[in-house]
Amino acid sequence: MNYSPILIVAGEPNSIFLEIFFKVLKKNKILDPIILISSNKLLNMQMKKLKFKKKIKLLNPLTLDKYKLDNKSINLINVEYNPNKAFEKISTKSNTFIENSFNLAFKIIKKYKIHKFINGPISKKDFLNKKFLGITEYISNKFKTKNTCMLIYNKDLSVCPITTHLPLKLVTKQINKKIIYDKVSLISNFYKRKFRLKPKIAILGLNPHCESVHRYNEDEKIIKPSIKYLKNKHSVSGPYSADTIFLKKNRKEFDVIIGMYHDQVLTPLKTLYEYDAINITLGLPFIRISPDHGPNEKMLGKNKSSPTSLLKAIEFLDKN
């Protein structure tokens, strides 16, 4: 291709994603052409429900390189789906549609060497059905990539959980020196490649105040030795206590804060920046971004959802 399109899979059809997609197209100038993979029928039903008007241009995925695309219309690759109304309850009914959408996207990425990919949210309970911890792991599996990293990116401060969507009782079993080494390396290389910056990385302890009354202390046995080793190559320090690292005077010293589990770092980041953050998967052969929100079933059809995270995702890819 002689241009650099952004490929988007809409994901769960009964989510707020198309609403915020319409809002982004309506108010913002996007340089790269967007190719959307979704259902033509669903798109028209939700456009009517949300009172959004834009021409749809249907594309043949076998001949994408023949099109001259812009964003004056919605460039759509149709995947068959037969909803009864614009918004329904999330269920396993949409699983085949979502699976077909992702599989088609992955074929397109490989065939046309597309390196900019966004996916809308899915329901972990209904679509992943306990087979994967999250969509990050689902996509990583499709590309047979074992070493990946979830980076929740904000230009002022980003975070990374060493473990992702694990129950807390399983976290300690998954923390080891290798996984910490791998995540730090991916993050450091990403910042050097994209921003020509050696990131300052803070690594958090697992236990409150990095202390444990238990006979086995992960902070002493795993995290401290990992940091000592990594200091030879990367700008890392810690372990820091999670209850104070996000104070203003502390967090401003770092580009990235790495925590041991999901909510240890995502909760404070979302409190600070709300939707002004994007979920980037590092380690894939392309840049994969997901807006940092879920399907948000309670807000379906209300036309009140914020498009900030999707806009930030597109702006990030538009500049790279």
Protein Blocks (a to p, Z undefined) as FASTA:
>chain_A
ZZdcddddebjabbcklmmmmmmmmmpccfbdcdddddfklmmmmmmmnopacddddddf
klmmmpccdfkbccddddddddfbfbdcddfklmmmmmmmmmmmmmmmmmnopabdcddd
ddfklmnnomafblklmmmmmnopabdcdddddfkbccddfbfcdcfklmmmmgcfklmm
mmmmmmmmmmmmmnopacddddddfbghhiafbfbdfklmmmmmmmmmmmmmmccedddd
fklmmpmklmmmpfbdcdfbfklmmmmmmmmnomnccdddehiabdcddddbdfklmlgo
klpacfklmmmmmmmmmmZZ
